[in-house]
Amino acid sequence: MPDRTPQRLPHNRDVNAAQRAALAVKLRTSKLTYDQIARQCGYSDRASARKAIMRELERVVVTNVDELRREELATLDVLVS
């Protein structure tokens, strides 16, 4: 008798979510604010946009990741000063 146990499939990301996150990273490297990115990409708020960007940066190797990190640190330095 054949095994009829359902097979567990690997977790797949929603294609739209992947595209939105990639666009959000691209927009962030273009100096858009998290509020602007949230509106343009359809995130509920800026915190959601930021989380998506951070997850995407951790998930994939981004060509400009070092540049983006330097820019983010410079922005934080200006805000703290």
N, C-alpha and C positions, 0 to 999 in steps of 0.2 A: 504494500500500500504506500503511495507517495506521501512524502512529508508535506502537509498543508499549512505549516506554521508560517505566518507572514514574515517576510524578510525585512529587516531594518535597513532602510536606505540611509546613506550618509546625509547629513544636514546640508541642504542647498540653500544659498542665499537667494532671496527674491531678486530677479534681474533688475527690476525697477529700483530696488534699494541700492544695489551695487552701482547703478548708473547715477543715482542721486548723490551717493557718497563721493563718487569720483568727480562729479561736477562741483560739489561743495568744496573739495580740496582744491580744484582748479580755481574756483572763485576766491578762495582764501589766499592763494598765492598771488591773485590779482588785487589784493588789499581790500576786498569787500569786508564789511563788518559781519559779525555772526547774525545780526538782525536782518541785514540785506540778504545773506545767504539763506536764512530760514524762509524768508518770503519767496525768494526766487526758486528754491528747490522744494518747497512745500513742507518744510519741517514746522512743527507746532510752535516752536519758540527758539530763541537763540541758543539756549542750553542744549536742546536736541541737535541743532546744527553742529555745535561744538563737539558734542559726544560722537556724532557720526564721523566728523573729520578726524578726531583722535583715534577712533577705532580703525578707520580706513588707513591712517598712517601706520598704525601698528600691524595691520593685516597684510599690507603689500609694501614692496619696496618702491618708494616714490623717488624719481630722479631728482627732484628738487627738495627732498626732505631736509637736508642739512641747511639749505638756504632758507626754507620756511621756518625751521626751528630758530635760526639766527634772527630772522625778522620778528618772530614771536617774542623772543627774549628781549630784543631791542624795544619792542612795543611795551613790554612789561616794565623795562627799565625806565622808560619815559613816564609811564603811569605812576610808578612808585616814587620817582624823583620829585 
